Amino acid sequence: MAGTKFRTLLLVVLGLTGALFWWFLDGAAPSFHPPSPEMGVWVAGKKGQYLLIREGQPFRIQGASGQGHYRELSAAGGNTLRVYDTLGLGAVLDSAHQYGLAVIADLPIPASHFNDFYQDTAQTAALRRDLLGVIAQHKSHPALLLWNFGNEVNFGFEPGRRAFYRFFNQTLSELQDLDAFHPFCTSLTTYRRRELLAARLRTSGLDMLGFNSFGQISNQERNLKRFDWVWKGPYVLTEWGVNGYWENGFTAWRAPLELSSSYKCFQVAEHYKHNMPHQDPRFLGSCFFYWGTRHESTATWFGVFDARGVQTPLYATLAALWRSEPVPIPPVALEGVSINGVYPNGDVFARPGQDLYADVMLYEGKDSSFAVRWELRPEDWYSPRWPFGPASHTMHLQGQPFNRQGIHFTAPAEEGPFRLYAYISDANGLISTANSPFYIIR
């Protein structure tokens, strides 16, 4: 008799577990309620098959993450600009609308590990009011595409984050109540099972997920398919581009090794043509990182433009990819920068005040129509601002025509890591870049 009761209880438990698991699987994709067939932006479809609808028509995001250069983005065939904050959002939306661009507007919030902030009800209430004010002010702008609520906030299961999730879910619900005409997304750090599972289990109401994917873009679609029992919903690559400074290799002192602009063009074309999940029915589009200029790890790692707003060869590469045209060969066949004869991105050590010789190395012959501008910058290896500075303390070395030999310069007097940059300009005004790190030892 006891055995029969135990078997009955076991069957009931198994049945309830199966029902809960089936409910979990069935809910791995969100349910969407379009605001109106005539207005607004929404996600149409159901489990595994989605479209982003804007102005009543399917809309595939083909854009960039960054700032400015609206005319150039439109001329290249892009249709969307993602911006990382709400400062001057009205002007951003107006400029984007002028050039026929849509805008993904980030709503910045602190990362989840800032427990002191999320446990302070006064601070969280003030932030919620500010976000609601932004939504109320801009929700009717015709250029607005969607809201990105938090960038890489690091969803997780660590103890002590209950206050973060309480703020996230309550605020998201209030934001959606205020703007029912635009989807809400959040950007995760590339693909991490733990973070995806936490976002699925501990948040509610998101219309899609965003992934900031660089070198791991080649595995993005496969990983999401393997883990679709957690998330069947739509997604956007909110960042993609050249491999990150954490992915390309390092010197002996852990300085990241940067590709020349020529190799960046080849890498970006490879990612877009062969690794971008174009055929995934859950994929809603992508934003290239970084549109504009950005000092992150180095002065030139990311950025379609240089600090003066001049185009790099990445612009022509993206334009060709977005228009489905042949990708042009980069104007400068740039291998890299060598120092004292050491191959580009080798380990170079020098003494303070030592005479050093640098040259630009090519995989094809030099062209007399090009010119080189040299810069020597200290790296912020020990700075708390790493990887975002310093952008100052630059030593400008004498430029030269491209068909001459390299440049002689004196090693800095202080010990530590440095990086030598070469900026090569051509007759069309494009800037190609390469650099080499080296280390001064006393």
N, C-alpha and C positions, 0 to 999 in steps of 0.2 A: 504493500500500500504506500509506504514511504517512498519507494522507488518510483511509483507511478506519479506521485505528486511532484517529485524532483524533476522527472522528465517533462511533465506538463509545465512546470515553472521555467525550465530551461527553454522549452519551445516558445513560451510567451516572451522571455527575455530576448531570444534570438529574433523573434518576429518584430519586436519593438525596435531592436537595434537595426534590423534590416530596413524597417520603415523610416527610421531617422536617417540612415545612410542614404536611402533613396531620395528623401526630402533634401538632404544636403546636395546630392548630385543634381537634382532637378533645379535647385536654386543656385547652381554655380553660374548661371547667367542671369542678368537682371531683367526685369520686365519694364518695358518702356511704354509711356503714354504720350503720344505726340500731342502737342498743344493745339495744333491746327494744321490742316493741309496747306493753308495759304501763307502762313507766317511762322517765324521762329526757326530754330534748328533743333533737330532731334535725331535719335538713332532708330532706324527702322530695321525690322527683322526679328528673328528668334534664334534660339540656341544654335550657334555655329555659323549663322548667315546674317551679316549685318551690312547696313549702308548708313552713312551719315547724310542726312537730308538737310539742304539749305535752300531757301526760297523755292521749295517744292521740288527740287531736283537733287539727284545724287551728287555728293561732293567728296572727292578724294583729296585729302590734305597733301599738298606738295609744296613744302615751304621750308622755313628756316627759323632757328631760335637765336635771338639776339636783339639788335636794335638798328633803326635807321635804314638808309639806302632803299627807300620804298620804290623809287622809280627803277632802280637797277634790279630789284627782286621781281617786279612785274615784267620787265623787259626780258629777263632770263627764263620766264615761263613759270615762276613761282606764283602761288595763289594765297599763301598764308604766312604770317609772321607771328611767332610766339615771343612774348615779352615777359620778363621775369619779375616785374613789380608793377605797381599801379601808379607810380609817379608820372604825372603828365599823361595819364591814360587817355584823357579826352583828345589831346593833340595827336597821340599815336593813332587812335581810332579814326580821326579826321584825315590824317595823312594816308593811312592805309586805304580808306574809302576812296580817296582821290585817285589812287592808282589801281583800284579794283581788287584790293587785297582783303582777306579776312584776318582776324586777330584772335589768337589764343592768349588770354590774359591770365597770368599767374596771380593767385591770391596768396602771398607769402605768409607762412607761419613758422615758428621755431621748430626745430627737430624734436622728436619725441623724447629724447633723453634730457631735455631741459625741465626737469621735474619741478624745480623751484618756481619756474614761470607758470606751469600748468596747474600747480597747487595754489597759486595766488588768484583768487576769484576776482579781485579788482582788475588785475592785469588782463586776464582772459576775457572779462566782460568788456573792457575797453577795446581789445582787439576785435571782438565780435561786432561791437558797434561800428568800428571803422570799416570792417569788411562789408557789413550790411549797407553802410553808406556808399561804398564804392559800387556795389551792385545796384542800389537804387538810382545812382547817378548815371550809370552807363548801360544798363540792361536793354535800353531801347535803341542803342546805336546800331545802324545797319551793318557796320563792319564787324561787329562782335560775333565770333564763332562759338566759343565755349570758354568756360572758366576752368583753370587748373588750380585746384585747391591743395597747395603744398607741393614743394619740389624736394624729393629725396628726404622726407622727414623720418625715414627709417622705421617702418612698421615692424613690430617684434612682440615677443612674448615675455620679455624681461620683466621682473617684478617692479612695481612702482610706477607703471605707465598707465594705470587706470585713469588718472586725471587727464592725461593726453587724449585717450580714446573718448572719454566723456565730452571733452571740449570738441573734438573732431566731429563726432556724430551729431551732437546738438547743434553745432554751428552749421554743418552741412545741411541739416534739415531746415534750419531757418533760412539759409541762403536759397535753397531750392524753393521754399515757399514764396520767397520774394521774387525769384526769377524762374518761372516754369517754362520759359521759352528758349533756354539754352542748356546744353548738357554740362555736367560737372565731372571732372577727371582729377586724378592725382598722379604724380610722376614718381615711379620707383627707380631705384638704382639698378640698372640693367636687369638681369634675371637672377633672382635668389628665391629658392623654394620657401625658405623660412619667412621671408618678407611677403611673398605672395599669399602664403597661407594665413599669415597674420592679418593682411589687408582683407582677405575674404571672410575670416571668422570674426574679426573684431571691429569692422566698420560696416556700415549699411548705407545704401542710397547712391553709391557712385554709378554713373552711367557708363564709364569705361575706365581702363587703366592706361597709364602712359609708362613707357620704359625708356630710360636713358641708356642707349646701347651703342657701344663703340666697337672694340675688337670682337666682342662676343656676339655681334650681330649675325655671324655665320651660324650660331646655334640657337638663335632666338625662336624661330618658328618651331623647330624640333622640340625644344624644351617646353614650349607652351602646349604643344600637342600632347606630350607625355604627362603634363600636369593639368590637363583640361578637366579632370574630375574635380579640381578645385575652382578653376575659373574658365568658363565657356564663353565669357562675354567678349566684347570688342576691345581693341587696344590700338594705341598710337605709339609710334616711336617718337617720343617728344624730343629726343636728341639722338643723332647719329653723326658719324663723320670719320675723321682720321682716327687711328688707334690712339688711345689716351696715353698720357705720360707714365702711367702705371703699367703699360702693356708692351712697350717697345724695346725693353732691355735697358741696362744701366752700365755706367762705368764702375771701376773698382770702388769709388767713393760714393756710389749710388746716385750719381747724377743721371737723370733720364736722357736717353739718346733720341734725338728728334730727326725725323726724315726730312730730306730736302723737299722743296715745294714740288719738284717734278715727281718724286716718288709718292707724295701725298695725292697728286692727281691720279696716278695709277691705282693707288689703294682705294680711293673714294669711288672710282669707276668700278672696281672689282666688287666692292661692298654693294653698290647700287644694282649692278647687273646680275650678280650671282648670289648675294646674301640677303638682299631686301626681300621680305615675304610678300611680294606683289600678288601672288595667287592665293594667299590665305584669305578665306571669306570673312574672317574676323578682323582683318587688318584695315584700318581706316586712313592710313597715310603716315607721313613722316615729316620731321623738321630737322634740317641740317644744322649742326653746331660747329662754328659760331658765325652768325651773320653780323659782320662788323669787324672790330678788332678787339683783342682780349689778351691781357697779360695773365697767363695761368701756367705755372711751371716755367715757361720761357716767354719771351716777348712775341714769339711767332708760332707757337705750337698750334693754336686754334685761330681761326680768323680768315674770312674770305677777302678782307681788306686789310691794309696796313694801318699804322697809327695816323697817317695823314689822309686816309680814305681812299688810297690808291688800290686798284684791283690786283689781286694775286692770280696766278693761273687757275686756282680753284673756281673762280667765277665762270670762266669759259667751260670748264669741265661740268659744273652743275647745270649750266644753261643747256649744254648738249644732252645731258642725261634727262633733264626734265622735258625737253622737246623731242626726245627719241631720235636724236641726230648722232652722227659719228662723233666720238670724243676727240677733240683736237690734240695733237702732240704738244706738250708744253714748249714754250718758246725757247727756254734754256734747258739743255740736256744736263741737268745739274746733279752731280753725284754727291757733293758735299764739300766741306772745308777741311783741309789738312793743316796741321801745325807741326813745324819742324820735320816735315816729311812723313809724319804718322798718318796712316789712312784715316779718312773721315770717321769720327766717333770712336777712335781708338783711345786708349788710356794715355794721356799726355800729362807729364809732370815737368815743372820748371822751377828755377830758383828766382827769388826776388831780384829784379833788375836785369835778368838774363835777356839777351837779344833773341827774339823769336821771329820765325818766318812762317807766314801763312799763305795759302793759295787756294783758289777755287778749282775743284776737280770736276771734270765733265766726262760723260761717256761718249761724247762726240767732240769735234773740234771747236775752238773758240771763235767768237764772232766779234769783229771790231766795232760793231754798232752798239754793243752793250757797254755798260759802265758799272763799276762796283763801288758801293759805299760800305765802309767797315764800322762796326761798333763793338766795343768791349764793355761787358757788363758783369758786375759781381752777381753771384747767385745768392739767393736768400736761404741757403741751406739750413741755417740755424735760426731763421726768423720765425716768430709766431705767425707771421702773415703768409708763410708758405702754404699753397703754391701761387699766391696772388701778388707777389712783389719781389724785390722793389722794381719799380719802373724807372726810377731816377738813378743818379750816380753813373751815368753812361759816359764812357770815353769815346769820342768820335775820332776815328783814325782817318788819315787822308785817303780820299777816294782815288780811283784810277780808271783809265780805260780798260776794258775787259781783256784786250789782246796782249797786255803787258804781263810781266811776271807778277808774282804775289807781292805781299806787303811785309816789310820788316817793322817790328814794334818792340817796345821794351816791356817785359813782364812787370806787373804791379808789384809794389813794395810789400804789401800786406799778404800774409798767408791766408789760404782758403781757396774755395772753388770760384772759378770764373767761366765765362762763355763768350766766345768770339763769334759775332754775327756778320754775315755777308748779305747785302741787299743788292741784287742785280737788276738794273732797269734796262728796258729795251726801247726801241724806237717808238713803240706804241704806248709807252708809259706804264706797262705792267711791271710789277715788282716780284721777282723770284727770290727765294730766301733759302739759306742754309746756315748752319752754325756748328760749332764744335766746343765741347766743354774741356777745360783743363784745370789743373790744380797746382797752386803755388805752395812749395814746401820750403821752409827755412832750414 
